[in-house]
Amino acid sequence: MTPRPPEEPDGLMLFDGVCNLCNGAVQAVLAVDREGAIRFTPLQSPYGQALAARHGLNPESPDSFIFLDQGQALTKTAALAAILRRASRPWRWLAIIDRLPRGLTDRIYDAIARNRYRLFGRREHCVVPTEDQRARFITEAP
């Protein structure tokens, strides 16, 4: 967990933009984050690649996503729980996942992440957000 430099945003999810599972997760977050507190950047964007490199995630072969939360770069179960804590009720209650044994939940996460393209498929290009969603997607450094 890396402290955030002053220019690094809070509440930003870096995700694999060509992964169907990851895009489904983004759509789910858009649905449960009614206040619009969470923003997104695909790992394939210049900004996403720079942030991924800064936090040690290979954007060419990501095994996780990163969620920048209150000065920390979180991955796997910790990232999911932090996102859920920012969601609207009743979804934020699912952040209880953070209380489960981290070794177990991260192993389950890793198994799904390793097989995500085979299980859920992948796209040739990143999904283009709708006009209403566009303000929540960042592809270049602010």
C-alpha positions as CSV (number, residue, x, y, z in Angstrom):
1,M,0.0,0.0,0.0
2,T,1.7,3.1,-1.3
3,P,1.1,6.6,0.1
4,R,-0.4,8.9,-2.4
5,P,1.6,11.7,-3.9
6,P,-0.2,15.0,-3.6
7,E,-1.2,14.9,-7.3
8,E,-2.7,11.5,-7.1
9,P,-6.5,11.3,-7.0
10,D,-8.8,9.7,-4.4
11,G,-11.6,7.3,-5.3
12,L,-10.1,6.2,-8.7
13,M,-10.5,2.6,-10.0
14,L,-7.9,1.5,-12.5
15,F,-9.4,-1.5,-14.4
16,D,-8.6,-3.7,-17.4
17,G,-10.7,-2.0,-20.1
18,V,-10.7,-5.0,-22.5
19,C,-11.9,-7.5,-19.8
20,N,-15.6,-8.2,-19.9
21,L,-15.6,-9.1,-16.1
22,C,-13.8,-5.8,-15.3
23,N,-16.2,-3.8,-17.5
24,G,-19.1,-5.5,-15.7
25,A,-17.6,-4.5,-12.4
26,V,-17.4,-0.9,-13.6
27,Q,-21.0,-1.0,-14.6
28,A,-22.0,-2.4,-11.2
29,V,-20.0,0.4,-9.4
30,L,-21.7,3.0,-11.5
31,A,-25.0,1.6,-10.5
32,V,-24.3,1.4,-6.7
33,D,-22.3,4.7,-6.4
34,R,-25.2,7.1,-6.6
35,E,-23.2,10.0,-5.4
36,G,-20.6,9.6,-8.1
37,A,-17.7,9.4,-5.7
38,I,-15.8,6.8,-7.7
39,R,-14.1,7.5,-10.9
40,F,-12.5,5.2,-13.4
41,T,-9.5,4.9,-15.8
42,P,-8.8,2.0,-18.0
43,L,-5.3,0.5,-17.7
44,Q,-5.0,0.9,-21.5
45,S,-5.2,4.7,-21.3
46,P,-2.0,6.8,-21.0
47,Y,-3.0,7.9,-17.5
48,G,-3.9,4.3,-16.4
49,Q,-0.6,3.0,-17.6
50,A,1.3,5.7,-15.7
51,L,-0.6,5.0,-12.5
52,A,-0.3,1.3,-12.9
53,A,3.5,1.6,-13.4
54,R,3.8,3.9,-10.4
55,H,2.1,1.2,-8.2
56,G,3.8,-1.9,-9.7
57,L,0.9,-3.3,-11.7
58,N,1.8,-4.5,-15.2
59,P,-0.9,-3.0,-17.5
60,E,-0.1,-5.5,-20.2
61,S,-1.0,-8.5,-17.9
62,P,-2.9,-7.1,-14.9
63,D,-3.6,-9.7,-12.2
64,S,-5.7,-7.2,-10.3
65,F,-7.1,-3.7,-10.4
66,I,-6.0,-0.8,-8.3
67,F,-8.3,1.4,-6.3
68,L,-6.8,4.6,-5.0
69,D,-8.4,5.2,-1.6
70,Q,-7.4,7.9,0.9
71,G,-3.7,7.9,0.1
72,Q,-3.4,4.1,-0.5
73,A,-3.2,2.0,-3.6
74,L,-5.4,-1.0,-2.8
75,T,-5.7,-4.3,-4.7
76,K,-7.8,-7.4,-4.6
77,T,-10.1,-7.8,-1.5
78,A,-8.9,-4.6,0.1
79,A,-9.8,-2.6,-3.1
80,L,-13.2,-4.3,-3.4
81,A,-14.1,-3.5,0.3
82,A,-13.0,0.1,-0.1
83,I,-15.2,0.5,-3.1
84,L,-18.1,-1.1,-1.3
85,R,-17.6,1.3,1.6
86,R,-18.2,4.2,-0.8
87,A,-21.3,2.6,-2.3
88,S,-24.9,3.5,-1.4
89,R,-26.9,1.4,1.1
90,P,-27.5,-1.5,1.1
91,W,-24.5,-2.2,-1.1
92,R,-22.0,-0.7,1.4
93,W,-22.9,-3.4,3.9
94,L,-21.1,-5.9,1.6
95,A,-17.8,-4.3,2.7
96,I,-18.0,-6.9,5.4
97,I,-15.9,-9.0,3.0
98,D,-13.0,-7.1,4.5
99,R,-13.6,-9.0,7.8
100,L,-13.2,-12.4,6.1
101,P,-9.8,-14.1,6.2
102,R,-7.7,-12.1,3.6
103,G,-5.7,-15.1,2.5
104,L,-8.8,-16.9,1.5
105,T,-10.6,-14.0,-0.2
106,D,-7.4,-13.0,-2.1
107,R,-6.9,-16.6,-3.3
108,I,-10.4,-16.7,-4.6
109,Y,-9.9,-13.3,-6.2
110,D,-6.6,-14.5,-7.8
111,A,-8.2,-17.7,-9.2
112,I,-11.0,-15.6,-10.9
113,A,-8.5,-13.0,-12.1
114,R,-6.2,-15.6,-13.7
115,N,-9.1,-17.1,-15.6
116,R,-11.2,-14.0,-16.3
117,Y,-10.6,-13.9,-20.1
118,R,-11.4,-17.6,-20.4
119,L,-14.5,-17.4,-18.2
120,F,-15.9,-14.0,-19.2
121,G,-14.1,-13.1,-22.5
122,R,-12.4,-10.0,-23.6
123,R,-13.0,-7.1,-26.0
124,E,-10.8,-5.8,-28.7
125,H,-11.2,-2.2,-27.5
126,C,-12.1,-0.5,-24.3
127,V,-15.8,0.3,-23.8
128,V,-16.8,3.9,-24.5
129,P,-18.8,5.4,-21.6
130,T,-22.1,7.0,-22.3
131,E,-22.5,10.7,-22.3
132,D,-23.8,10.6,-18.7
133,Q,-20.9,8.5,-17.6
134,R,-18.1,10.3,-19.4
135,A,-17.3,12.8,-16.6
136,R,-16.4,9.9,-14.3
137,F,-13.8,8.4,-16.7
138,I,-10.3,9.9,-16.7
139,T,-7.9,8.9,-19.5
140,E,-5.3,11.7,-19.1
141,A,-3.5,13.1,-16.1
142,P,-5.6,16.0,-14.7
